[in-house]
Amino acid sequence: MDNHELASTSSPKRKPGRRPGRKPKPPPAPSPAAAPAPAAENGTHDPASGQKRKRGRKPKPPAAAAAAASSDGHHHPSSPLAAAVSASDSPDPASSPAPRGRGRKSRRGRPEPPSDAGAAPHAPPSPPRRGAKKGAAANAKKAAAEVPVVEPLRWEQVAKVMPSMDAVVKVFCVHTEPNFSLPWQRKRQYSSSSSGFIIGGRRVLTNAHSVEHYTQVKLKKRGSDTKYLATVLAIGTECDIAMLTVEDDEFWKGVSPLEFGSLPALQDAVTVVGYPIGGDTISVTSGVVSRIEILSYVHGSTELLGLQIDAAINSGNSGGPAFNDKGKCVGIAFQSLKHEDVENIGYVIPTPVINHFIQDYEKSGEYTGFPILGIEWQKMENPDLRKAMGLKSDQKGVRVRRVEPTAPESGCLQPSDIILSFDGIDIANDGTVPFRHGERIGFSYLISQKYTGEKAHVKILRNSKVLEFNIKLATHKRLIPAHIKGRPPSYYIVAGFVFMVVSVPYLRSEYGKDYEYDAPVKLLDKHLHAMAQSPDEQLVVVSQVLVADINIGYEEIVNIQVLSFNGKPVKNLKHLATMVEDCNEEYLKFDMDYDQLVVLEAKTAKAATQDILTTHCIPSAMSEDLRT
C-alpha cells in the first residue's frame, strides 16, 4: 500500500447529512403514486409513513464520496493492507443518527458495529420499540457478534511491502572538474550529495554523474553518524551507473544487500527511496510505471531502455533505488523532465540495463560499454519505397543510410541494404520488434542486450537477394566524443595559439547547457552528422589566442577548426603538435575553416612561445598525454 492510500484514511471526515443534535423534520406523507420516502433509502424505519426499509440492502454512500472512491486508483481489496483500509472507508450508520418518532428514545451516542468490506452487506438492527428494551439489547449483541473482527497487520506482512531502507546510503562526493578555458589547470572543487544502495559482493551502486570527476567519495548509512571512504570500481558513462566499494568491514555489518526484481509492467506501483534536497533524512516517494521505452540518457548521450514514472525525483535522489510492491529493486533513479508543461515525470534505469553493467564488470574486470550497430537507418513505411527496394509483400525491414567507416559492420553492410532481422527476430518497417504482450520497442534494444565483442546474426536484403552475416559488435567511436572519461583535456600552445580537441564537455563549457543552439553551425553539423574516418581522428580547433606581439591581427580567432598544416591534413591534436615541433620550413601555415589562413614565422613563433607561457603561468606548452 502506498502513502497516498494511508493518508486518505488516517483522518476520516464527517459524513455529509444532518447535523448531530438537531431534531430532523418529519417527512411528508407519501401519496400512493409517489416514490419511497427518503427515510427508506437511509435504512431507517419511519413510523409516520408506515413503510419499512428492505432487509439486506446496504445504504448508499453520498455522491461525493462515491465519486472520490471511483476516481482513486489506490484501492486494492485483495491485499491485507487494503482490506483494513476498505473497512475504515465503509459508511458508518452511527455517523448519521436516525430520526426519532413520538415516544421513541434517542439512539444518539450508541455505537454501531462497523461494516466489513469482505462480508455480505447487512443492515443495522431496527430501533427498539416501546417495552422491548431487553430484546433490542440482545439483538444488538447478536449483531455485534456476527461482525468479523479485522485482525491487526502483522509485521511480516508489512515488511514484505516496505523496502529495506537500511541498504540505502547517502553518497558524498568532492568534484574537481577540468577547466576547458584554461586546460592546464582545474576548476575550484565543489561538493555534492546523492543516493546509492548496497548490492551483493560488498558493492554499492549509484549514478555515474554523482561521482563524475571525483577526488573523494564517502558513504554514510542510514542512522549512522560515520562517513566511510569509498573506492570507485567502475563508471559506466553510457548507462549512467557507477560501482563503489568500502574497505572498512564496519560499514558492511548489519546490512543486507538488496535483491533485484524483474522488469515491471505498466501501472505497477514503484517506490523511490533516497536523500533528495529539502532535508537530511531518508525520503520516500511513490508512483506507478507510466511508460517503458527506449529513452535518451542525458549524461551518457545514448539511448537505452528506461522506465518513466510519476513519482517525484529531485536533486539528491540520483542513484537511489526504485522498489516494487514486493520490496525488490527494479531500477535506479537518474533523471527527471523539467518543463513548464509537465509535472512529476521521472526516469528510472531498469534492471536489464543494471544487470548488463554488473555482468560486464564481472566478465572483464572493467566497464567496456554497450555495443552498437554502426549504421544510420531509414524507415520503410512508404509502399513505393518498399517496392522500389525490391521488398516482397511478406518482407519488412529498415534501409541502411550510412555505415560508419570505423565500425566492424563496414566490412559487410553497405548503403541501401535492407536489414530484415537481428538475431532471428524480424524487424518491422518502423524499426520496432516485439517486446512484451501488446508492446513493441525499437530494435536497438536487442543490440544493447549484447556485450562488446559478441557476434550477432544479421539478415539483410541486397539487390533482391537475402544475405546473412555474423557481425562482431563494438562500441561507438564518435568524431566528437560525449565524455573525456575523467582525463584532463589535451592542449597544445604555439605563439599564443591554444589548440584543443572538441568534445561535448568542451562545447558545454564554452556555450553552456544550450550549446546545441549557441555553438557554431559547422561544429554542430559535425557533432550531429560527421563520422570518424579513422579510429584516432579528432576535431582540432583554435580555442583562443593568448595576445602577444607575434599574433597581432589573429586575436578574434575562436573555436575555428584547423584543417591542415603546411598543406598536410590534420588527423588529431598529437599529429598537429608533432608536425609543428618537427617543422623546418620558414613559415608555419595553418589552413582554418571558413577559408581562413594563419601564417607565422617559424623561428620567431617558437621563440615567443616560452615568453607567453611565463606571462600566463602555464607550466608546459602541451599536455602530458602529448609528451608521451
C-alpha positions as CSV (number, residue, x, y, z in Angstrom):
1,M,0.0,0.0,0.0
2,D,1.3,3.4,-0.9
3,N,1.5,6.5,1.3
4,H,-1.4,8.2,-0.5
5,E,-3.8,5.5,0.5
6,L,-2.8,5.6,4.1
7,A,-3.1,9.3,4.2
8,S,-6.5,9.2,2.8
9,T,-7.8,7.0,5.6
10,S,-5.9,8.4,8.6
11,S,-8.2,11.3,9.1
12,P,-11.8,10.4,8.3
13,K,-14.2,13.2,7.5
14,R,-17.8,13.5,8.9
15,K,-20.3,12.1,6.5
16,P,-22.5,14.7,4.9
17,G,-26.0,14.8,6.2
18,R,-27.9,16.1,9.1
19,R,-26.0,17.9,11.9
20,P,-26.0,15.9,15.1
21,G,-28.0,17.1,17.9
22,R,-30.8,18.8,15.8
23,K,-34.1,17.0,15.5
24,P,-35.0,16.4,11.9
25,K,-38.2,17.4,10.4
26,P,-40.7,14.6,9.8
27,P,-41.0,13.6,6.2
28,P,-44.3,14.4,4.3
29,A,-46.9,11.8,4.0
30,P,-46.4,9.9,0.7
31,S,-49.1,9.6,-1.9
32,P,-50.0,6.2,-3.4
33,A,-48.2,7.0,-6.7
34,A,-45.2,8.7,-5.0
35,A,-41.7,7.1,-4.8
36,P,-40.5,5.6,-1.5
37,A,-39.7,8.1,1.2
38,P,-36.1,9.3,1.8
39,A,-36.1,7.6,5.2
40,A,-36.4,4.3,3.5
41,E,-33.3,4.9,1.5
42,N,-31.4,5.6,4.7
43,G,-32.3,2.2,6.1
44,T,-34.4,3.6,9.0
45,H,-38.0,3.0,10.0
46,D,-40.4,5.9,9.7
47,P,-43.5,5.3,11.8
48,A,-45.2,8.2,10.2
49,S,-45.0,6.8,6.7
50,G,-45.7,3.2,7.7
51,Q,-43.0,1.8,5.4
52,K,-40.1,-0.2,6.5
53,R,-36.8,-0.5,4.7
54,K,-35.9,-3.7,2.8
55,R,-33.6,-6.1,4.7
56,G,-30.2,-6.7,3.3
57,R,-29.9,-3.5,1.3
58,K,-26.7,-1.6,2.0
59,P,-27.1,2.1,2.5
60,K,-25.9,4.1,-0.5
61,P,-22.8,6.3,0.1
62,P,-23.0,10.0,-0.6
63,A,-22.4,11.1,-4.2
64,A,-19.2,13.0,-3.4
65,A,-17.7,10.1,-1.5
66,A,-18.7,7.7,-4.3
67,A,-17.1,9.9,-6.9
68,A,-13.9,10.1,-4.9
69,A,-13.7,6.4,-4.4
70,S,-14.2,5.7,-8.1
71,S,-11.5,8.2,-9.2
72,D,-8.9,6.9,-6.7
73,G,-6.8,4.2,-8.3
74,H,-5.2,3.1,-5.0
75,H,-7.9,0.7,-3.7
76,H,-6.8,-2.9,-3.8
77,P,-9.2,-5.1,-1.7
78,S,-7.1,-8.2,-2.5
79,S,-4.2,-7.1,-0.2
80,P,-4.4,-7.4,3.6
81,L,-3.5,-3.7,4.0
82,A,-6.2,-2.6,1.6
83,A,-8.8,-4.8,3.4
84,A,-8.2,-2.8,6.6
85,V,-8.5,0.5,4.6
86,S,-11.7,-0.6,2.9
87,A,-13.2,-1.5,6.3
88,S,-12.5,2.0,7.5
89,D,-13.8,3.5,4.3
90,S,-17.2,1.8,4.6
91,P,-20.0,4.1,5.7
92,D,-20.9,4.1,9.4
93,P,-24.6,4.1,10.2
94,A,-23.9,5.8,13.6
95,S,-22.4,8.8,11.9
96,S,-25.9,10.0,10.9
97,P,-28.5,9.4,13.7
98,A,-31.9,8.0,12.7
99,P,-34.9,10.3,13.1
100,R,-36.8,9.8,16.3
101,G,-40.6,9.3,16.4
102,R,-43.0,10.1,19.2
103,G,-42.4,8.1,22.3
104,R,-39.0,6.6,21.0
105,K,-35.8,7.1,22.9
106,S,-32.9,8.7,21.2
107,R,-30.2,6.3,19.9
108,R,-27.7,9.1,19.5
109,G,-24.4,8.2,21.0
110,R,-25.0,4.4,20.9
111,P,-22.1,2.9,18.9
112,E,-22.9,0.8,15.9
113,P,-20.7,-2.1,14.7
114,P,-18.5,-1.2,11.7
115,S,-19.4,-2.8,8.4
116,D,-17.0,-5.3,6.9
117,A,-15.9,-4.9,3.3
118,G,-15.3,-8.6,2.9
119,A,-18.7,-9.8,4.4
120,A,-22.1,-9.7,2.8
121,P,-23.9,-6.4,3.2
122,H,-26.3,-6.2,6.1
123,A,-28.4,-3.5,7.7
124,P,-28.2,-2.3,11.3
125,P,-30.9,-3.6,13.6
126,S,-34.2,-1.7,13.7
127,P,-34.8,0.7,16.5
128,P,-36.3,-0.9,19.6
129,R,-40.0,-0.4,20.2
130,R,-41.5,0.6,23.5
131,G,-41.4,-2.1,26.0
132,A,-38.8,-4.2,24.1
133,K,-35.6,-2.9,25.6
134,K,-34.2,-6.3,26.5
135,G,-34.9,-7.8,23.1
136,A,-33.2,-4.8,21.4
137,A,-30.1,-5.2,23.6
138,A,-30.0,-8.9,22.8
139,N,-30.3,-8.2,19.1
140,A,-27.5,-5.6,19.3
141,K,-25.2,-8.0,21.0
142,K,-26.0,-10.7,18.4
143,A,-25.3,-8.3,15.5
144,A,-22.0,-7.3,17.1
145,A,-21.0,-10.9,17.5
146,E,-21.8,-11.6,13.8
147,V,-19.4,-8.9,12.6
148,P,-16.0,-10.4,11.9
149,V,-13.1,-8.7,13.7
150,V,-10.4,-7.3,11.4
151,E,-7.1,-8.6,12.7
152,P,-4.2,-6.1,13.1
153,L,-1.5,-6.3,10.4
154,R,1.5,-8.4,11.4
155,W,5.0,-7.0,10.9
156,E,5.8,-9.8,8.5
157,Q,3.1,-8.6,6.2
158,V,4.3,-5.0,6.3
159,A,7.9,-6.0,5.9
160,K,7.1,-7.6,2.5
161,V,5.7,-4.4,1.2
162,M,8.1,-1.9,2.9
163,P,11.6,-1.9,1.2
164,S,14.8,-2.5,3.0
165,M,15.7,1.1,3.7
166,D,18.9,0.2,5.7
167,A,20.6,-0.7,2.4
168,V,20.1,2.8,1.0
169,V,23.1,5.0,1.7
170,K,23.9,8.7,1.2
171,V,26.8,9.5,-1.2
172,F,29.1,12.5,-0.5
173,C,31.4,13.4,-3.3
174,V,34.0,16.1,-3.9
175,H,34.4,17.0,-7.6
176,T,37.2,18.8,-9.4
177,E,36.1,19.5,-12.9
178,P,38.5,20.2,-15.8
179,N,38.8,23.8,-16.9
180,F,38.4,23.9,-20.7
181,S,39.1,27.6,-20.9
182,L,42.4,27.1,-19.1
183,P,43.1,23.5,-19.8
184,W,46.4,23.4,-17.9
185,Q,44.6,23.7,-14.6
186,R,41.3,22.6,-13.0
187,K,38.3,24.4,-11.6
188,R,37.6,25.1,-8.0
189,Q,36.4,22.0,-6.2
190,Y,32.8,21.6,-5.0
191,S,30.8,19.1,-3.0
192,S,27.6,17.2,-3.8
193,S,25.4,14.6,-2.2
194,S,23.3,11.9,-3.8
195,S,22.0,8.4,-3.1
196,G,23.1,4.8,-3.5
197,F,22.3,1.3,-2.3
198,I,24.2,-1.8,-1.3
199,I,24.2,-4.9,-3.5
200,G,25.9,-8.3,-3.1
201,G,29.6,-8.7,-3.2
202,R,30.3,-5.8,-0.9
203,R,29.4,-3.3,-3.6
204,V,27.4,-0.1,-3.8
205,L,25.6,1.2,-6.9
206,T,24.9,4.9,-7.7
207,N,24.8,7.2,-10.7
208,A,27.8,7.9,-12.8
209,H,27.1,11.6,-12.8
210,S,27.1,11.5,-9.0
211,V,30.8,10.7,-8.9
212,E,32.0,12.4,-12.2
213,H,35.4,14.0,-11.9
214,Y,35.6,12.8,-8.3
215,T,38.5,13.4,-6.0
216,Q,37.0,11.9,-2.8
217,V,33.8,9.8,-2.3
218,K,32.3,8.9,1.2
219,L,29.3,6.9,2.1
220,K,27.0,7.2,5.2
221,K,24.5,4.5,6.2
222,R,21.0,5.3,7.5
223,G,21.0,6.2,11.2
224,S,24.8,6.3,11.3
225,D,27.0,9.3,12.1
226,T,30.1,7.9,10.4
227,K,31.2,8.6,6.8
228,Y,33.2,5.8,5.2
229,L,35.8,6.4,2.5
230,A,34.7,4.6,-0.8
231,T,36.7,3.4,-3.8
232,V,35.3,3.7,-7.3
233,L,35.4,0.4,-9.1
234,A,33.8,1.3,-12.4
235,I,32.0,4.2,-14.1
236,G,29.6,3.5,-16.9
237,T,29.1,6.8,-18.7
238,E,26.6,5.4,-21.3
239,C,24.2,3.8,-18.8
240,D,24.9,6.4,-16.0
241,I,25.8,3.8,-13.4
242,A,28.8,3.7,-11.1
243,M,30.0,0.9,-8.8
244,L,31.7,1.6,-5.4
245,T,33.1,-0.4,-2.6
246,V,34.2,0.3,1.0
247,E,37.3,-1.4,2.6
248,D,36.2,-0.9,6.2
249,D,34.4,-4.0,7.5
250,E,32.4,-2.0,9.9
251,F,30.4,-0.5,7.0
252,W,29.0,-3.9,6.0
253,K,27.8,-5.0,9.4
254,G,24.1,-5.3,10.0
255,V,23.2,-4.5,6.4
256,S,21.5,-6.9,3.9
257,P,22.1,-6.3,0.2
258,L,19.1,-5.5,-2.0
259,E,17.7,-8.0,-4.4
260,F,16.7,-7.2,-8.0
261,G,13.3,-7.8,-9.4
262,S,12.1,-8.3,-12.9
263,L,11.1,-5.6,-15.3
264,P,7.8,-4.1,-14.1
265,A,4.7,-3.7,-16.2
266,L,2.7,-0.6,-16.9
267,Q,0.7,0.8,-13.9
268,D,2.9,-1.3,-11.4
269,A,3.5,0.6,-8.2
270,V,7.0,1.8,-7.6
271,T,8.6,3.5,-4.5
272,V,11.7,5.7,-4.9
273,V,13.9,6.0,-1.8
274,G,16.8,8.4,-1.4
275,Y,18.2,11.5,0.1
276,P,16.9,14.5,-2.0
277,I,17.2,18.1,-1.2
278,G,14.9,19.6,1.4
279,G,16.2,17.6,4.4
280,D,18.9,15.3,5.7
281,T,16.9,12.1,6.5
282,I,15.8,9.5,4.1
283,S,12.8,10.3,1.8
284,V,10.2,8.1,0.2
285,T,8.1,8.9,-2.9
286,S,5.7,6.6,-4.6
287,G,4.1,6.4,-8.0
288,V,3.4,4.0,-10.9
289,V,5.2,3.0,-14.1
290,S,3.6,5.1,-16.8
291,R,5.9,4.2,-19.8
292,I,8.5,1.7,-20.9
293,E,10.6,2.5,-24.0
294,I,14.0,3.4,-25.3
295,L,15.0,6.7,-23.6
296,S,17.7,9.3,-24.2
297,Y,20.2,9.1,-21.3
298,V,21.3,12.7,-20.8
299,H,24.6,12.0,-19.1
300,G,25.6,9.2,-21.5
301,S,24.3,10.8,-24.7
302,T,22.9,7.4,-25.6
303,E,19.6,5.7,-26.0
304,L,18.8,2.7,-23.8
305,L,15.8,1.0,-22.2
306,G,14.2,3.2,-19.4
307,L,11.2,3.5,-17.2
308,Q,9.0,6.6,-16.9
309,I,7.3,7.0,-13.5
310,D,5.1,9.7,-12.0
311,A,7.0,9.7,-8.6
312,A,8.9,12.8,-7.8
313,I,12.7,12.6,-8.5
314,N,14.6,15.6,-7.2
315,S,18.2,16.6,-6.9
316,G,19.8,14.1,-4.5
317,N,17.5,11.3,-5.5
318,S,20.0,10.3,-8.2
319,G,21.4,6.8,-7.5
320,G,18.6,5.8,-5.2
321,P,16.7,2.5,-5.7
322,A,13.2,2.1,-7.0
323,F,11.2,-0.7,-5.3
324,N,8.2,-2.7,-6.4
325,D,5.4,-3.7,-4.1
326,K,7.4,-6.8,-3.0
327,G,10.3,-4.8,-1.8
328,K,12.7,-5.7,-4.6
329,C,14.8,-3.2,-6.5
330,V,13.5,-2.6,-10.1
331,G,15.6,0.3,-11.1
332,I,17.8,3.3,-10.2
333,A,16.5,6.9,-10.3
334,F,18.7,9.0,-12.5
335,Q,16.9,11.9,-14.2
336,S,13.7,13.9,-14.5
337,L,11.9,16.0,-17.0
338,K,11.8,19.7,-16.1
339,H,9.4,21.7,-18.2
340,E,6.7,24.2,-17.6
341,D,4.1,21.9,-19.3
342,V,4.8,18.7,-17.4
343,E,4.7,17.6,-13.8
344,N,6.1,14.6,-11.9
345,I,7.9,12.9,-14.8
346,G,10.9,10.9,-13.6
347,Y,13.0,8.3,-15.2
348,V,14.5,5.1,-13.8
349,I,17.2,2.8,-15.1
350,P,15.6,-0.6,-15.3
351,T,17.1,-3.9,-14.2
352,P,18.1,-5.2,-17.6
353,V,20.5,-2.2,-18.0
354,I,21.7,-2.6,-14.4
355,N,22.4,-6.3,-14.8
356,H,24.3,-5.7,-18.1
357,F,26.5,-3.2,-16.3
358,I,27.2,-5.6,-13.4
359,Q,27.9,-8.6,-15.6
360,D,30.1,-6.6,-18.0
361,Y,32.3,-5.6,-15.0
362,E,32.3,-9.2,-13.7
363,K,33.3,-10.6,-17.1
364,S,36.1,-8.3,-18.0
365,G,37.1,-6.7,-14.7
366,E,36.2,-3.2,-16.1
367,Y,33.4,-1.5,-17.8
368,T,33.6,-1.9,-21.6
369,G,30.3,-0.2,-22.6
370,F,27.2,-1.0,-24.6
371,P,27.8,-2.0,-28.2
372,I,26.0,-0.5,-31.2
373,L,25.3,-1.3,-34.8
374,G,27.4,1.3,-36.6
375,I,24.9,2.4,-39.1
376,E,22.3,5.1,-39.7
377,W,19.0,3.7,-41.0
378,Q,15.7,4.8,-42.5
379,K,12.1,3.6,-42.0
380,M,10.5,1.7,-44.8
381,E,6.8,2.6,-44.2
382,N,6.2,4.0,-47.7
383,P,4.8,1.3,-50.0
384,D,6.5,2.9,-53.1
385,L,9.9,2.8,-51.3
386,R,9.5,-0.8,-50.4
387,K,8.5,-1.7,-53.9
388,A,11.5,0.2,-55.4
389,M,13.9,-1.5,-53.0
390,G,12.6,-5.0,-54.0
391,L,10.8,-6.0,-50.9
392,K,8.1,-8.6,-51.2
393,S,4.7,-8.3,-49.5
394,D,5.8,-10.6,-46.7
395,Q,9.1,-8.9,-46.1
396,K,9.7,-6.0,-43.7
397,G,12.8,-4.1,-42.5
398,V,14.8,-0.9,-42.4
399,R,17.1,0.7,-45.0
400,V,20.8,1.4,-44.3
401,R,21.6,5.0,-45.0
402,R,25.2,5.2,-43.9
403,V,27.8,2.9,-42.4
404,E,30.5,4.2,-40.1
405,P,33.9,3.6,-41.6
406,T,35.4,2.7,-38.2
407,A,32.7,0.2,-37.3
408,P,33.2,-3.6,-37.9
409,E,29.9,-3.5,-39.9
410,S,31.6,-1.6,-42.7
411,G,33.2,-4.8,-43.9
412,C,29.8,-6.4,-44.8
413,L,27.0,-3.8,-44.7
414,Q,26.5,-1.3,-47.5
415,P,24.2,1.7,-48.0
416,S,20.7,0.8,-49.3
417,D,20.9,-2.7,-47.7
418,I,17.6,-3.7,-46.0
419,I,18.0,-5.2,-42.6
420,L,15.3,-7.9,-42.2
421,S,16.1,-9.4,-38.9
422,F,18.6,-9.2,-36.0
423,D,19.4,-12.5,-34.1
424,G,16.4,-14.2,-35.7
425,I,13.9,-11.5,-34.7
426,D,12.1,-9.8,-37.6
427,I,12.3,-6.0,-37.7
428,A,9.2,-4.1,-38.7
429,N,9.1,-1.3,-41.3
430,D,9.2,1.3,-38.5
431,G,12.3,-0.2,-36.9
432,T,10.5,-1.9,-34.0
433,V,10.4,-5.5,-32.7
434,P,8.0,-7.4,-30.4
435,F,8.8,-6.6,-26.8
436,R,6.0,-8.0,-24.5
437,H,2.4,-8.7,-24.9
438,G,0.8,-5.8,-26.7
439,E,4.1,-3.8,-26.7
440,R,6.8,-3.0,-29.3
441,I,10.2,-1.4,-28.9
442,G,13.0,-0.2,-31.1
443,F,15.3,-2.9,-32.3
444,S,18.3,-1.1,-30.7
445,Y,17.1,-2.8,-27.5
446,L,18.3,-6.1,-29.0
447,I,21.7,-4.6,-29.7
448,S,22.0,-3.2,-26.2
449,Q,21.5,-6.7,-24.7
450,K,24.8,-7.8,-26.3
451,Y,28.2,-7.3,-24.9
452,T,31.2,-5.7,-26.5
453,G,33.0,-8.2,-28.8
454,E,30.0,-10.6,-29.1
455,K,28.6,-11.5,-32.5
456,A,25.1,-11.0,-33.9
457,H,23.4,-12.8,-36.7
458,V,22.0,-10.2,-39.2
459,K,19.8,-11.0,-42.2
460,I,19.8,-8.4,-45.0
461,L,18.3,-7.9,-48.5
462,R,20.6,-6.6,-51.2
463,N,19.6,-6.4,-54.8
464,S,16.6,-8.7,-54.1
465,K,18.9,-11.3,-52.6
466,V,18.8,-12.4,-49.0
467,L,22.2,-12.5,-47.3
468,E,23.2,-13.4,-43.8
469,F,26.2,-12.2,-41.8
470,N,27.7,-12.7,-38.3
471,I,28.8,-9.3,-37.2
472,K,31.1,-8.6,-34.3
473,L,29.7,-5.7,-32.3
474,A,31.8,-2.9,-30.9
475,T,31.3,0.4,-29.0
476,H,30.6,3.7,-30.8
477,K,33.6,5.7,-32.0
478,R,32.4,9.3,-32.3
479,L,34.2,12.1,-34.0
480,I,33.1,14.4,-31.2
481,P,33.1,12.2,-28.0
482,A,30.4,12.6,-25.4
483,H,32.9,12.2,-22.5
484,I,36.6,12.6,-21.7
485,K,36.2,9.8,-19.0
486,G,38.0,11.6,-16.2
487,R,41.1,12.5,-18.2
488,P,42.3,16.2,-18.3
489,P,41.7,17.9,-21.6
490,S,44.5,17.8,-24.2
491,Y,46.1,21.1,-25.4
492,Y,49.0,22.4,-27.4
493,I,50.3,26.0,-27.4
494,V,52.4,27.7,-30.0
495,A,52.9,31.5,-30.4
496,G,49.8,32.1,-28.2
497,F,47.5,29.8,-30.2
498,V,45.8,27.3,-27.9
499,F,44.8,24.2,-29.9
500,M,42.3,21.8,-28.3
501,V,40.1,18.8,-29.2
502,V,36.4,19.3,-29.5
503,S,34.2,17.2,-27.2
504,V,30.7,17.5,-25.8
505,P,32.0,18.7,-22.4
506,Y,34.1,21.3,-24.2
507,L,31.1,22.6,-26.1
508,R,29.1,22.7,-22.9
509,S,31.8,24.6,-21.1
510,E,32.1,27.1,-24.0
511,Y,28.4,27.7,-24.8
512,G,26.5,26.5,-21.7
513,K,23.7,23.9,-21.5
514,D,22.1,25.2,-24.7
515,Y,25.3,24.6,-26.7
516,E,23.2,22.8,-29.4
517,Y,21.7,26.2,-30.2
518,D,24.6,28.6,-29.5
519,A,27.7,26.8,-30.8
520,P,28.9,27.5,-34.4
521,V,26.8,25.8,-37.0
522,K,29.7,23.9,-38.6
523,L,30.8,22.4,-35.3
524,L,27.2,21.4,-34.6
525,D,26.9,19.8,-38.0
526,K,30.0,17.7,-37.4
527,H,28.7,16.8,-33.9
528,L,25.4,15.6,-35.2
529,H,26.2,14.1,-38.6
530,A,30.0,13.6,-39.1
531,M,31.6,10.2,-38.9
532,A,35.2,9.5,-38.0
533,Q,37.2,8.2,-40.9
534,S,39.9,6.5,-38.7
535,P,39.9,5.4,-35.1
536,D,42.3,8.1,-34.0
537,E,40.7,11.0,-35.8
538,Q,39.9,14.2,-33.8
539,L,38.4,17.6,-34.4
540,V,41.1,20.2,-33.6
541,V,40.2,23.8,-33.1
542,V,41.9,27.0,-32.0
543,S,40.3,27.5,-28.6
544,Q,41.7,31.0,-28.1
545,V,44.6,33.3,-28.8
546,L,46.7,34.5,-25.9
547,V,47.5,38.0,-27.1
548,A,51.2,38.8,-27.8
549,D,53.1,40.8,-30.4
550,I,53.6,37.7,-32.6
551,N,49.9,37.1,-33.1
552,I,48.7,40.6,-33.9
553,G,45.6,40.5,-36.1
554,Y,44.7,37.0,-35.1
555,E,43.1,37.8,-31.7
556,E,39.5,37.2,-32.9
557,I,40.0,33.6,-33.9
558,V,38.0,31.5,-31.5
559,N,36.7,27.9,-31.9
560,I,37.6,27.5,-35.6
561,Q,38.7,24.1,-36.9
562,V,42.2,23.6,-38.1
563,L,42.0,21.7,-41.4
564,S,45.7,21.4,-42.4
565,F,49.2,22.5,-41.5
566,N,51.6,23.4,-44.4
567,G,49.4,21.6,-46.8
568,K,49.1,18.3,-44.8
569,P,45.7,17.3,-43.3
570,V,45.5,17.3,-39.5
571,K,44.4,13.9,-38.2
572,N,44.4,14.7,-34.5
573,L,46.0,17.0,-31.9
574,K,49.1,14.9,-31.4
575,H,49.7,14.8,-35.1
576,L,49.5,18.6,-35.3
577,A,51.9,19.1,-32.4
578,T,54.4,16.7,-33.9
579,M,54.3,18.4,-37.3
580,V,54.7,21.9,-35.7
581,E,57.6,20.7,-33.5
582,D,59.4,19.0,-36.4
583,C,58.8,21.8,-38.9
584,N,62.0,23.0,-40.6
585,E,60.3,25.3,-43.1
586,E,60.4,29.1,-42.9
587,Y,56.7,29.6,-42.1
588,L,54.0,27.9,-40.1
589,K,50.9,27.9,-42.2
590,F,47.5,26.8,-40.7
591,D,44.6,26.4,-43.0
592,M,41.4,27.0,-41.0
593,D,37.7,26.6,-41.6
594,Y,35.8,29.3,-43.4
595,D,38.9,29.6,-45.7
596,Q,41.0,31.5,-43.1
597,L,44.8,31.3,-43.2
598,V,47.2,31.9,-40.3
599,V,50.9,32.4,-41.2
600,L,53.7,32.7,-38.6
601,E,57.4,32.8,-39.0
602,A,58.7,29.5,-37.6
603,K,61.7,30.7,-35.6
604,T,60.0,33.8,-34.2
605,A,56.9,31.9,-33.2
606,K,58.7,29.1,-31.4
607,A,60.9,31.7,-29.5
608,A,57.9,33.7,-28.4
609,T,56.1,30.7,-27.1
610,Q,58.2,30.4,-23.9
611,D,57.6,34.1,-23.0
612,I,53.9,33.7,-23.4
613,L,53.9,30.6,-21.2
614,T,55.7,32.5,-18.5
615,T,53.4,35.5,-18.7
616,H,50.3,33.3,-18.2
617,C,51.9,31.0,-15.7
618,I,51.5,27.9,-17.9
619,P,53.7,25.1,-16.9
620,S,54.1,23.4,-20.3
621,A,53.3,24.1,-23.9
622,M,51.5,20.8,-24.3
623,S,49.5,18.4,-22.1
624,E,51.0,15.3,-20.5
625,D,49.4,12.9,-23.0
626,L,51.0,14.7,-26.0
627,R,54.5,14.4,-24.4
628,T,54.4,10.7,-24.1
